[in-house]
């Protein structure tokens, strides 16, 4: 049985991405050097904004979701899904 439920997106969900772009690209344009500000500073600022956005979910759940997402991405890099995996690069 299928459920025909449509969920509307919220543009506010793009706020962390906008902060990242604004910090990284904006500082690169203003200083004329994109290496002036480390990219991790912009990423951490965007992550902090994302963690404080949804007040309905507790902070521990948000951190768990963030770290599980990183673990899942690492699993993709283990050679199961990417064509240029370690096995491919180290063969021959």
Phi, psi and omega in degrees: 000125180264149179249120180268074180246124180258127176254136179273140176280162179237125180297339179294339179295339179273001181302314178300321177295319178297321177296317178300311181298315181298315181291309187286305181291318180298316179292327177294321179289317182294319182272341183081006181218113182286349178268000182294314179254126178298142182296332180294331177297315179293321179294315180295323176297317179294321178295317179299318178296319179296322181292331182264005185285307186269108182278350180283335181259136181287159188296323180296320178295320179296317178296320178297317178296321179296314182286327176293325176297320176294322178293321178295319179295321178298322178299323178294330181277352183284003176104006181270334187236335184269138182293329180258067182277176178299322180298320181291318183289330183266357180278141175079000000 
